[in-house]
Amino acid sequence: MFDTRGPEGTKARGRDVEEGWIELSDKRMSEKEVVSRLRSGMTIGIGGWGSRRKPMSLVREILRSDLDDLTVVSYGGPDVGLLCAAGKVRKVIFGFVSLDSIPLDPHFRAARQSGRVEVAEYDEGMLQWGLYAAGIRLPYLPTRAGLGSDVMRVNPGLRTVTDPYGDETLVAMPALPLDAALVHMNRADMHGNAQYLGPDLYFDDLFCMAADQVYVSCERVVPTAELTADAHPSTIRIPRLLVSGVVAAPGGAHFTSCVPDYDRDEAFQREYVGAAKDPERWQAFVDRYLAVPEAEYQRAVRGEREEASA
């Protein structure tokens, strides 16, 4: 049980069944504070799925930082594309990199075709299993996913194991431990309990379980009691004990979707893809949207919407 009657900005109290009252930390911070805790060379997991509920405000803050040499683990979308375009990435570990309504992210495709980034491409289920293995602190988990496919050929380091209770050969999917995970949720409280309200959690909980540090951006930070006022407790799938920091980021998933708060901005996504085709257009895109603070990015996006609806 949580006591949420205290004023915002103070430590709240929670009842531990065996220990009595304990203090619950206020974990709110800004995007800039999150990125200040990251380091070049880290392995960073990014939640969401393709062009859906990506922690884009945190990604944009990384773009404005001096971080580089990153290994990114993702069911990728524009998060991976933007980081590749900015030269922040050494390696991408992925199940796919897609913009959903547009099949391929242009920047990731260019980086991969040119050999600018190392890649480890897994079956979607294998990536899930690797995150889960890291979350439960196992070195690997056996799976049938990948057998009989080119996944084994393009990842020559993968090994197989024999079922010790039978004779079946299985892929030993290695754990994918993360230095940090970045996810975007619909709601969270200031202590780190985070909630999704859309149709799918994706695998954001597994990214958080696999990581040493977890940073959650969300559309709204609300009092704890409000999380379950109109939604089932099962929608709170990221518990505070996993979370290092919470960022209030309305519109923070833009231009990806964050259902039910908003859908994908298809017009902006097309602008992103179109700009990637020409160096001058891309530089103009960077100057207008990516080389500016998050508040300016959001103002520019609102301005575009107002012009389109006028």
Protein Blocks (a to p, Z undefined) as FASTA:
>chain_A
ZZfkbcehiacddddfklopaddddfbdcfklmmmmpcehiacddedehjehiafklmmm
mmmmmbehiacdddddfklmmmmmnopafbdcdfbdcehjambafklmmmmmnopaccdd
ddfklmmmmmmmmmnopabdcdfehphpaklmmmmmbccdddfkbmbdcddddddddfbd
cdddfbdcfkopacdfbfbekjmlmmmmmpmbdcdddfbdcdfklmmmmpcfklmmbcfk
lpmbdcddehklpcbdcdfkbccdfklmmmmmmmmmpmklmmmmmmmmmmpcfklmmmmm
mmmmmmmmZZ
